[in-house]
Amino acid sequence: MKLQDNIASEFNEFSKNYTDDMVKCVPYYLQLLSQFTLDIPTDFHPKRILDLGCGNGNVTSKLLEKFPEAHYTLLDASDQMLELCKSYFGLENKSYVQTYFQDYEFKNNHFDMVVAGFSLHHCHAKDKQFIFRQINKALSPNGVFSYSDLMVNRKAKEHQSLLENWNKFVVADPSHKETWDWIMDHYKTYDHPDSLDEQLKWLKEAHFINFKISIYDKHWVHLKAFKNQN
Ligand SMILES: C[S@@+](CC[C@H](N)C(=O)[O-])C[C@H]1O[C@@H](n2cnc3c(N)ncnc32)[C@H](O)[C@@H]1O
């Protein structure tokens, strides 16, 4: 697959065979998707959910199993990803927004749950910090921010072992050698992961108070951050 000029076109291209490609390229992809519906308090019944970087809608699909009555806002920079979502989910109880996270006007106290599957690592550190504050503001009291992502500091020593394990995962099937080369080009151009510790610090600065964390192989993480009551 050829690298595209910007993140929206990159994912327009990626949309064609998305779930199969993610399973091939991202270790623990399906396990990390499953985490979105786990560890949720039994009395939590979100009315409004925002899916940031919805892609083809895999996170929303999971949540629909648990929260079929909620209203979903699906947001992505890629028009073709949003078109896929529209064709799967239709318009009932759904809104679709094509924009960058950085440009979205988050309304105060509007969502009970904000989710992001493998999308925030596309943002630089400063943007993540800004978006975490926006998400906290947009959540209702007791709201939950739930996200799965790659978390690592590229300058840390452990970055090399992440790449080695990731490579073993992808080329376990030798016909995926070219896929690995594409992943590394994409990773250099479009991915800006930060470590779990850094992100926890920024989430606390954004006034999140409690956290539930699941970690696979040190760097593939699902994190839930809870907002306080007022
Ligand atoms: C790797 S895909 C993840 C899709 C899906 N959430 C999942 O879990 O499989 C990342 C998605 O985030 C979108 N994205 C990345 N950076 C974005 C940004 N700054 N603003 C809006 N969408 C963005 C991309 O267009 C892409 O559809």
The ligand as an ORCA input file, in Angstrom:
! r2SCAN-3c Opt
* xyz 0 1
  C      -6.101      3.342     13.152
  S      -7.654      4.043     12.775
  C      -8.674      3.489     14.119
  C     -10.111      3.244     13.731
  C     -10.999      2.588     14.767
  N     -11.256      3.505     15.860
  C     -10.435      1.298     15.311
  O     -10.381      1.135     16.536
  O     -10.073      0.424     14.528
  C      -7.442      5.736     13.172
  C      -8.574      6.607     12.671
  O      -8.434      7.897     13.267
  C      -8.599      8.904     12.273
  N      -7.777     10.055     12.697
  C      -6.459     10.057     12.963
  N      -6.064     11.269     13.389
  C      -7.175     12.050     13.383
  C      -7.422     13.409     13.744
  N      -6.447     14.196     14.190
  N      -8.685     13.869     13.642
  C      -9.690     13.060     13.195
  N      -9.516     11.768     12.841
  C      -8.266     11.270     12.943
  C      -8.128      8.265     10.967
  O      -8.712      8.892      9.836
  C      -8.569      6.825     11.164
  O      -9.850      6.568     10.632
*
